[in-house]
Amino acid sequence: ALGGVAFARVFRERESGRSRGCGKVEFQSEDLAQRAILELNGREFQGRAITVEAIADREADSRRPGRGRGGGGTLEADGRQLYVGGLSPDIDSEALRDLFSHIGNVTFCTVFLDRDTGRSRGSGKVEFESQDLAAQAALELDGRMLPHGRPLLVRVMSKEAPGPRATERPRRGPPVIDGRQVLIGGLSFDLGTDALRAFCEAEVGSVTFANVFTDRETGQSKGAGKVEFAT
């Protein structure tokens, strides 16, 4: 429990008295408010993923060109957001976060729910703290088979076009599992991405992408990586 709530209110329709699906909470300190944003944004509450953000941030976003209405996380796609499809109905936001958290710090995560039934739509959104982590997650997890027998679809999200009605949609193109990608294990822990690329190009041919997987806490190599060849 966070505690330290000085004021709380659910906004309601003036005529009907029904909830408008949003509200305001004031904490006794800024630290508690920031903790609430970090711990509660994207969490499921009564079957729906809630959005928690500072009122000052929301007001600034509403005045900023290119901002749209979204379901949490950074409203404008900036290369840190992933669209995830192929999820089984029993995967909730926490399970989705656990699926991606080994890559690095996940700043936002939600499973999209059907508005009428509250059931999972089999897809969701994951946001990392950096573009590099998002790219690594897409390359490592796209196409991975889940226990329910379906492959994950993982795509970096991008804006359709600049402007107030810009939307987020999965970016077309790589990463696509098309036979040009290989996972390589048993690497020396001293081997970096550049050395892996150079080795593969010298032994096989043109490399379009190479990455050595690293531990998010220590930054040390995991002894494995991924390489994509031109053909």
C-alpha positions in Angstrom: 0.0 0.0 0.0 1.2 3.5 -0.8 -0.6 5.4 1.9 -0.4 9.2 2.4 -3.5 10.1 0.4 -4.7 13.6 1.2 -7.6 13.8 -1.3 -9.3 11.4 -3.7 -12.2 12.0 -6.1 -13.9 10.1 -9.0 -15.2 12.5 -11.7 -18.9 12.0 -12.5 -21.3 13.1 -15.1 -23.2 16.2 -14.0 -26.6 15.0 -15.2 -26.6 11.2 -14.5 -24.1 11.0 -11.7 -22.3 8.2 -13.4 -18.5 7.8 -13.2 -16.6 9.3 -16.1 -14.0 6.6 -15.7 -11.3 8.9 -14.3 -10.5 10.8 -11.1 -7.9 12.7 -9.1 -5.8 11.6 -6.2 -3.6 14.0 -4.2 -0.8 12.6 -2.0 0.9 14.1 1.0 4.2 14.3 -0.8 5.6 14.4 -4.4 7.6 11.3 -3.7 4.5 9.3 -2.9 2.8 10.6 -6.1 5.8 9.6 -8.2 5.8 6.2 -6.6 2.1 5.8 -7.4 2.8 6.5 -11.1 5.7 4.0 -11.2 3.9 1.2 -9.4 0.3 1.6 -10.5 0.4 2.9 -14.1 -0.7 0.1 -16.4 -1.8 -2.2 -13.5 -5.1 -4.0 -13.8 -7.8 -2.8 -11.5 -11.3 -4.4 -11.6 -10.5 -6.0 -14.9 -9.1 -2.9 -16.7 -5.6 -1.4 -17.1 -5.5 1.9 -15.4 -3.5 5.0 -16.4 -1.8 7.0 -13.7 0.1 10.1 -14.6 0.9 13.5 -13.0 -1.8 16.1 -13.7 0.9 18.6 -14.8 2.3 16.1 -17.3 -1.2 15.5 -18.8 -1.9 19.2 -19.1 1.5 19.7 -20.9 0.8 16.7 -23.2 -2.6 18.0 -24.1 -1.1 21.3 -25.4 1.8 19.6 -27.2 1.4 19.1 -31.0 1.4 15.5 -32.1 0.0 14.1 -28.8 -3.0 11.8 -29.0 -5.2 10.1 -26.5 -3.7 6.8 -25.4 -3.9 4.0 -22.9 -0.8 4.8 -20.8 2.9 5.0 -21.2 4.4 7.5 -23.6 1.6 8.8 -25.8 3.9 9.4 -28.8 5.7 6.5 -30.3 9.4 7.1 -30.1 10.9 3.7 -30.7 10.7 2.4 -27.2 7.2 0.9 -27.6 6.4 -2.6 -28.8 3.1 -4.0 -30.1 2.8 -7.6 -28.9 0.3 -10.1 -30.5 -0.4 -13.8 -30.3 -1.0 -13.7 -26.5 -3.2 -16.4 -24.9 -6.3 -15.2 -23.0 -4.8 -16.0 -19.6 -1.9 -13.6 -20.0 -2.5 -10.4 -18.1 -0.4 -7.3 -17.9 1.8 -8.6 -15.1 2.5 -11.9 -17.0 3.3 -9.8 -20.1 5.7 -7.7 -18.1 7.4 -10.8 -16.7 7.8 -12.1 -20.2 9.8 -9.0 -21.3 11.4 -7.9 -18.0 14.5 -10.1 -18.5 15.5 -7.8 -21.5 15.6 -4.6 -19.3 13.6 -2.1 -17.5 9.9 -2.1 -18.6 8.4 1.3 -18.0 4.9 0.5 -19.1 3.0 -2.7 -19.9 -0.7 -3.4 -20.7 -2.8 -6.1 -22.3 -5.5 -4.7 -24.5 -9.0 -5.7 -23.2 -12.3 -5.8 -25.0 -14.4 -2.9 -23.8 -17.6 -4.8 -23.5 -16.4 -8.2 -22.1 -13.2 -7.1 -20.3 -11.5 -10.1 -21.8 -8.0 -10.0 -23.4 -7.9 -9.2 -27.1 -4.8 -11.3 -27.4 -2.4 -8.3 -27.8 -0.8 -5.6 -25.8 1.8 -2.9 -25.5 5.2 -2.9 -23.8 7.4 0.2 -23.4 11.1 0.0 -22.4 13.3 2.8 -21.0 15.4 2.9 -24.2 15.1 2.2 -27.9 18.0 -0.3 -27.8 16.1 -2.4 -25.2 13.0 -2.3 -27.4 14.9 -3.4 -30.4 16.6 -6.2 -28.5 13.3 -7.4 -27.2 11.7 -7.4 -30.7 14.6 -9.4 -32.2 14.9 -11.9 -29.3 11.1 -12.5 -28.7 9.5 -12.1 -32.1 8.4 -15.5 -33.3 9.1 -17.2 -29.9 6.6 -20.1 -29.3 4.6 -19.8 -26.1 3.2 -22.7 -24.1 -0.2 -22.4 -25.7 1.4 -23.2 -29.1 1.2 -19.8 -30.8 4.2 -17.7 -31.8 4.6 -14.2 -30.4 4.3 -11.2 -32.8 6.5 -8.4 -31.6 6.9 -5.2 -33.5 8.3 -1.7 -32.7 5.5 0.8 -32.8 5.8 4.0 -34.9 3.7 7.0 -35.7 1.6 6.9 -38.8 2.2 10.6 -39.5 2.8 13.8 -37.5 -0.2 15.8 -36.3 -2.8 15.7 -33.5 -4.5 12.5 -34.9 -1.3 10.5 -35.2 -1.8 6.9 -34.2 0.5 4.2 -33.1 0.8 1.1 -35.3 3.2 -1.8 -35.6 6.2 -0.8 -37.8 6.3 -2.8 -41.0 9.5 -4.7 -41.9 12.2 -6.0 -39.6 12.2 -7.7 -37.3 10.6 -10.5 -39.4 11.6 -14.1 -38.9 12.3 -15.1 -42.4 15.2 -17.6 -42.2 18.0 -15.0 -42.2 18.2 -14.7 -38.4 20.2 -17.1 -36.2 20.7 -17.3 -32.5 24.3 -18.0 -31.4 25.2 -19.5 -28.0 28.4 -20.5 -26.3 30.1 -17.1 -27.0 33.0 -15.9 -24.9 31.8 -13.4 -22.3 34.5 -11.0 -23.6 33.0 -11.1 -27.1 31.2 -7.9 -28.0 28.7 -7.1 -30.8 31.3 -5.7 -33.2 33.5 -8.8 -32.8 30.5 -11.0 -33.3 29.6 -9.1 -36.5 33.1 -9.2 -37.8 33.4 -13.0 -37.1 30.2 -13.8 -39.0 31.0 -11.6 -41.9 34.4 -13.1 -42.3 33.2 -16.7 -42.0 29.8 -16.5 -43.7 28.9 -13.2 -45.5 27.2 -9.8 -45.2 25.5 -9.2 -41.8 22.6 -6.7 -41.6 22.3 -6.9 -37.8 24.2 -8.3 -34.9 23.7 -8.1 -31.2 25.2 -9.8 -28.1 22.6 -10.2 -25.3 23.7 -8.5 -22.1 22.5 -8.7 -18.5 20.4 -5.7 -17.7 21.9 -5.3 -14.2 25.6 -5.9 -14.8 25.9 -5.1 -18.5 27.9 -8.3 -19.0 27.4 -10.6 -21.9 25.0 -13.5 -21.5 27.2 -15.6 -23.8 24.6 -15.5 -26.6 23.4 -13.3 -29.3 21.5 -12.8 -32.6 22.7 -12.3 -36.1 20.8 -11.4 -39.2 22.4 -12.0 -42.6 21.6 -10.2 -45.9 20.4 -13.4 -47.5 
